[in-house]
Amino acid sequence: MSVCGPASVCGCCGALRPRYKRLVDNIFPEDPEDGLVKTNMEKLTFYALSAPEKLDRIGAYLSERLIRDVGRHRYGYVCIAMEALDQLLMACHCQSINLFVESFLKMVAKLLESEKPNLQILGTNSFVKFANIEEDTPSYHRSYDFFVSRFSEMCHSSHDDLEIKTNRSPSPLQATEKEKESPAELAERCLRELLGRAAYGNIKNAIKPVLIHLDNHSLWEPKVFAIRCFKIIMYSVQPQHSHLVIQQLLSHLDANSRSAATVRAGIVEVLSEAAVIAATGSVGPTVLEMFNTLLRQLRLSIDYALTGSYDGAINAGTKIIKEHEERMFQEAVIKTTGSFASTLPTYQRSEVMLFIMSKVPLPSLHHPVESGKTGENRNRLTQIMLLKSLLQVSTGFQCSNMLTALPSSFLDRLLSASLMEDAEIRLFVLEILISFIDRHGNRHKFSTISTLSDISVLKLKVDKCSRQDTVFMKKHSQQLYRHIYMSCKEETNVQKHYEALYSMLALISIELANEEVVVDLIRLVLAVQEMAHINEENLPAYNRCALYALGAAYLNLISQLTAVPAFCQHIHEVIETRQKEAPYLLPEDVFVERPRLSQSLDQVVIELLFRQSKISEVLGGSGYNSDRLCTPYIPQLTDEDRLSKRKSIGETISLQVEVESRNSPEKEERVPAEEITYETLKKAIVDSVAVEEQERERRRQVVEKFQKAPFEEIAAHCGARASLLQSKLNQIFEITIRPPPSPSGTITAAYGQPQNHSIPVYEMKFPDLCVY
């Protein structure tokens, strides 16, 4: 009986091993440096294709050998095992591939867990090859969380060797040009591919890690890297998904509302860049959401700057806020509103402007603003910041129909702000109105107030007033004129205000003017000249000279636009007279760095003034409405004047009494009609100047009376007027409330006069037809 030795036993046992194991073992050479045994690898591949049900066992066995070799540091055999796995993975496409993939991913994970960079690179390259395989059916049971986490960690490798740091892959799937990419370029390409494949529901998951990374590494300031990241994101996502990125940034801004101003400013800058890109795609309902968030952050920033802390009180450990940083953040918000709005279509831009204007706190009879010093400061800063934002949005706004661009709800609120005491707010309002009216780019041509002898050098773009513009002026012209007039009365006006007023008048004349508007604008400017001449407002010398100069510049412009020779001649004569005798009444001497003023403005003679009678005469001969031209412009008082807090009690009462004196019943007596003759007309023209002087004197006396008279005298006068009014009201009530005639007829009162007798309803007798 023969006895088998150890070798014979091993040989017998080897023959009993499963075939797939023997095929796997045969691909490994005795010396790992010889590499994979290709002929045996072909046999293994053929076997796997012929018996796909064995593929999962082949994978498990390869995985077992690889784990064992890694533990024994036999890295040559590890590389051979991974090469074999890669070839099997590329060759086999059957239903059993999913089980094989599980073993493959297990081995890749084992390599990635190693501390050896070479093994990590080996595992990474294998995973890249696997990721590029297109499977017939998706596999939802696989989990890639480990690989996402591990690859993200490896992206932050600090290895000294650049080749190792970037995990170069020798796969033929990548072109030579890509092999030369830097780590930053590789990361950018990876991010682009990731976001380009992100579905609608996955955008949030892709953006959130970016925001967290920027927060954790303080990359919002400086904001260069953050802006570059989100430019990559916005250009990579599908256009219909861009608004989701904007929403993520808005939510992140709200979440960081108590962060440092520099951080918030960085987020807003990024939002600005992203919003401009998103506007070229689909923004949808995000528009108002974005502006609402920005305005809310603007209000919070104002509160932070006023209180000096995020919680409204400075306590121990409270983070102190730097006011200049908050101001920087506010400017960033304003810039963002303008840059985003400039990309919107006209209708959306109009909605945004209405939305911003509705947020401006303005004094009104129904919506009083906050009181107290803190409330006033908050209101003022909020008004300024919101009007700045509105100015940014309105700059470059083009709209053919002013009625839709400036609806009543918007214009009323905007013009009410022009009556506020704050000079900066009034200037913003004027600039906003100018942005709306200037639709042909003429604004910069009126930046300097002057009396040009030939305005053709300005090369103005003038179109005929459209029907829509005519309707707009019929509806809103008096409102505009009134606010221009009231703005001229402000003592705190500086050169910029007068330049804005001049631009406003000039642009209305070019963009919105017909013959009726031209007449009204001339009346308005003549009333401004009268304001400076009479000086009931006690304006300083500079303001009076500025109003004289403003009137001269505008009348010089409008006379050349109307091209009426006699009108141009009169304006030119007055300007020449001023140049010789009173250059301080012309813009060239007033609106300069060192104005040349005169303190003897009360002695301005009539030759230095533009005369209403003369202008009405020369324009009336050219077809303009001379009757309207002869009528002095007087603005109507509204509730806004009471809310503007500029008029004293005496001035308010004097205006009230003046109106009452004009409408008094004692002045309603009929006088016989006077025969109109040549002498009568001549006398009326000659005496017109004297009449105007008398009217001015009467106004002065009325104002002086109610400024200097004792309170008792004023109260008695007002009481008498009130008694008279009450008596008239009683008479009206007696007439209107008198009972109707009785259905039962009349009775005869004393002295034989018939008198109606009223019978209670329940005693009246109705015809039978009225009874149901």
PyMOL commands that set and color helices and strands:
alter all, ss='L'
color gray80, all
select helices_A, chain A and resi 6-16+19-26+32-34+38-50+52-71+75-91+97-113+117-131+145-154+162-165+176-179+183-196+200-216+224-236+239-255+261-279+286-307+323-341+346-359+372-394+402-405+408-417+423-437+443-446+455-458+467-488+495-511+515-534+541-562+565-581+583-585+587-590+601-603+606-608+612-620+626-630+639-643+649-662+665-667+678-686+688-708+711-736+750-752+761-763+768-770
alter helices_A, ss='H'
color red, helices_A
select strands_A, chain A and resi 746-748+754-756
alter strands_A, ss='S'
color yellow, strands_A
deselect
rebuild
show_as cartoon
